[in-house]
Every structure is written in C-alpha cells, then in structure tokens.
Amino acid sequence: MTTVDERARDLQRLFTEIVKQFHSVNEMAASGPHANLSMQELRTVEVLGNEGPRMMRELAEYVAVAVNSMTSIVDGAERKSLVRRNRSDEDRRIVRVELTDAGRNAYHSLMEFKLQLYRTMLSALTEEEQQILMVLLRKVARAGQTLETSAVSLA
C-alpha cells in the first residue's frame, strides 16, 4: 500500500504534467493564426473576457506583474487594437481597461482553442469518469482554497 507522501508526490507529478499541457495550449493559443500575443497579453485578454473591464491594479494582480509592467502589457495590447483604456467620469484617476470588438473576437477564438484541448482530454474518459473527475477536481480545488485562506490569515 502506498503512503500519503507517495501519493502526494505522484499527485505533484501529475499536476505538473497537466499544468505543462495547459501552458503549452496557452502558448499555442497566444501565437495562433487568430492572435499574435505575448503570454501576458493572452492572460489580459482572458481576464477581461471573463470578468469584464478592470482597473490596471486588478489586471496586474491577475497577470502577477507589477502595475508599471501591466502598463506596458496594456500598451502592447492597445497597439494591437485588442483593448482600450477608459477614464472614469466620476474620478479621472480611475482607468479601466476593456476589450475592443477585435479583443472580444480574439478572446472567443482563444477560448474555443482552449476548449478543444479540454474536450480532447475529456474524450479519453467515459461520461461517468468525466463526472467523477469533475467532482474530484472541485473537491481538490476547494481544499486548495481552504489552504490559501489559511495561509493568508497566518501572514
């Protein structure tokens, strides 16, 4: 029988492999025929497509870069006509970044590209196995969130 530590190491290897596959898909999506994006621009388009307009600070947190780096990333995405900056009428210091029509088209293309990988991964499983996988992944994700919350409260 395997120990919890052995299973934890195996889980680490499996997640590392899956994360590599997702990273590879992100790279392919970012440089695909529908887009020529840096990884940070891809993540920016993704968060704006998923969450809607965001302030630079919020984007920087999601992309995991400093705000001044986020400015350069948004500048690049703006040159590619994927995003635009909008100043708040109430407080001119507040700038929200949003997708343009071209940015929304790129977002939808990127998401379809990624969904194709997820469909391929799921097709290796029966429908019942797919349902079990989703239940288990949700449990693991919740456990990870609990750990994150605990770590934040300790800091």
C-alpha positions as CSV (number, residue, x, y, z in Angstrom):
1,M,0.0,0.0,0.0
2,T,1.3,3.5,-0.8
3,T,1.7,6.1,1.8
4,V,0.1,9.6,1.7
5,D,3.5,11.0,1.0
6,E,4.0,8.8,-2.1
7,R,0.5,9.7,-3.4
8,A,1.3,13.3,-2.8
9,R,4.5,13.1,-4.8
10,D,2.5,11.3,-7.6
11,L,-0.1,14.0,-7.5
12,Q,2.6,16.6,-7.8
13,R,4.0,14.9,-10.9
14,L,0.5,14.6,-12.4
15,F,-0.4,18.2,-11.8
16,T,3.0,19.3,-13.1
17,E,2.3,17.4,-16.3
18,I,-1.2,18.8,-16.7
19,V,0.0,22.3,-16.0
20,K,2.6,21.9,-18.7
21,Q,-0.1,20.8,-21.1
22,F,-2.2,23.9,-20.2
23,H,0.8,26.2,-20.5
24,S,1.5,24.7,-23.9
25,V,-2.0,25.3,-25.0
26,N,-1.8,28.9,-23.8
27,E,1.4,29.3,-25.9
28,M,-0.2,27.8,-28.9
29,A,-3.3,30.0,-28.4
30,A,-1.3,33.1,-28.0
31,S,0.7,32.6,-31.2
32,G,-2.1,31.0,-33.2
33,P,-3.3,32.3,-36.6
34,H,-6.0,34.4,-34.8
35,A,-3.6,36.2,-32.5
36,N,0.0,37.1,-32.0
37,L,0.1,37.8,-28.3
38,S,2.6,37.6,-25.5
39,M,1.6,35.3,-22.6
40,Q,0.8,38.4,-20.5
41,E,-1.4,39.8,-23.3
42,L,-3.2,36.5,-23.6
43,R,-3.8,36.5,-19.8
44,T,-5.0,40.1,-20.0
45,V,-7.4,39.3,-22.8
46,E,-8.6,36.3,-20.9
47,V,-9.3,38.1,-17.6
48,L,-11.1,41.0,-19.5
49,G,-13.2,38.5,-21.5
50,N,-14.1,36.5,-18.3
51,E,-14.5,39.4,-15.9
52,G,-15.2,42.5,-17.9
53,P,-13.4,45.9,-17.6
54,R,-10.8,46.0,-14.9
55,M,-8.5,48.6,-13.3
56,M,-4.8,48.3,-14.0
57,R,-4.2,47.1,-10.4
58,E,-6.7,44.3,-10.8
59,L,-5.2,43.2,-14.1
60,A,-1.7,43.3,-12.6
61,E,-2.8,41.0,-9.7
62,Y,-4.3,38.5,-12.2
63,V,-1.3,38.5,-14.5
64,A,1.0,38.5,-11.5
65,V,3.1,41.5,-12.5
66,A,3.8,45.0,-11.1
67,V,1.4,47.7,-12.1
68,N,4.1,49.5,-14.1
69,S,4.7,46.3,-16.1
70,M,1.0,46.0,-16.6
71,T,1.0,49.4,-18.2
72,S,3.5,48.1,-20.9
73,I,1.4,45.0,-21.4
74,V,-1.8,47.1,-21.9
75,D,0.2,49.4,-24.2
76,G,1.1,46.4,-26.4
77,A,-2.5,45.1,-26.4
78,E,-3.7,48.6,-27.2
79,R,-1.4,48.8,-30.2
80,K,-2.9,45.5,-31.4
81,S,-6.3,47.1,-31.0
82,L,-7.4,44.4,-28.5
83,V,-8.1,46.7,-25.6
84,R,-8.8,50.4,-24.8
85,R,-8.5,52.5,-21.7
86,N,-11.5,54.4,-20.3
87,R,-11.2,57.0,-17.7
88,S,-14.0,57.3,-15.1
89,D,-16.2,60.3,-15.5
90,E,-16.6,60.5,-11.7
91,D,-12.9,60.1,-10.8
92,R,-10.4,60.8,-13.7
93,R,-7.7,59.0,-11.8
94,I,-9.5,55.7,-12.3
95,V,-8.7,54.0,-15.6
96,R,-10.5,50.8,-16.6
97,V,-9.2,48.6,-19.4
98,E,-11.8,46.8,-21.6
99,L,-11.8,44.7,-24.7
100,T,-12.5,46.2,-28.1
101,D,-14.5,44.3,-30.6
102,A,-11.3,42.8,-32.0
103,G,-10.3,41.9,-28.5
104,R,-13.6,40.1,-27.9
105,N,-13.2,38.2,-31.2
106,A,-9.6,37.2,-30.1
107,Y,-11.0,36.2,-26.7
108,H,-13.7,33.9,-28.2
109,S,-11.1,32.4,-30.6
110,L,-8.7,31.8,-27.7
111,M,-11.4,30.2,-25.6
112,E,-12.6,27.9,-28.4
113,F,-9.0,26.8,-29.0
114,K,-8.6,26.0,-25.3
115,L,-11.9,24.3,-25.0
116,Q,-10.8,22.0,-27.8
117,L,-8.0,20.8,-25.7
118,Y,-10.3,20.2,-22.7
119,R,-12.7,18.3,-25.0
120,T,-9.8,16.1,-26.2
121,M,-8.7,15.5,-22.6
122,L,-12.2,14.5,-21.5
123,S,-12.7,12.3,-24.5
124,A,-10.2,9.9,-23.0
125,L,-12.8,9.2,-20.3
126,T,-16.3,7.7,-20.3
127,E,-19.1,10.1,-19.4
128,E,-19.2,8.6,-15.9
129,E,-15.5,9.0,-15.5
130,Q,-15.8,12.6,-16.6
131,Q,-18.4,13.3,-14.0
132,I,-16.3,11.6,-11.3
133,L,-13.2,13.6,-12.4
134,M,-15.1,16.9,-12.2
135,V,-16.4,16.1,-8.7
136,L,-12.9,15.2,-7.5
137,L,-11.3,18.2,-9.1
138,R,-13.9,20.5,-7.4
139,K,-13.0,18.9,-4.0
140,V,-9.3,19.4,-4.6
141,A,-9.9,23.0,-5.7
142,R,-11.9,23.7,-2.6
143,A,-9.2,22.1,-0.4
144,G,-6.6,24.4,-2.1
145,Q,-8.8,27.4,-1.5
146,T,-9.0,26.5,2.2
147,L,-5.2,26.2,2.3
148,E,-4.8,29.6,0.6
149,T,-7.2,31.2,3.1
150,S,-5.3,29.7,6.0
151,A,-2.0,30.9,4.6
152,V,-3.3,34.4,4.2
153,S,-4.6,34.6,7.7
154,L,-1.2,33.4,9.0
155,A,0.7,36.1,7.1
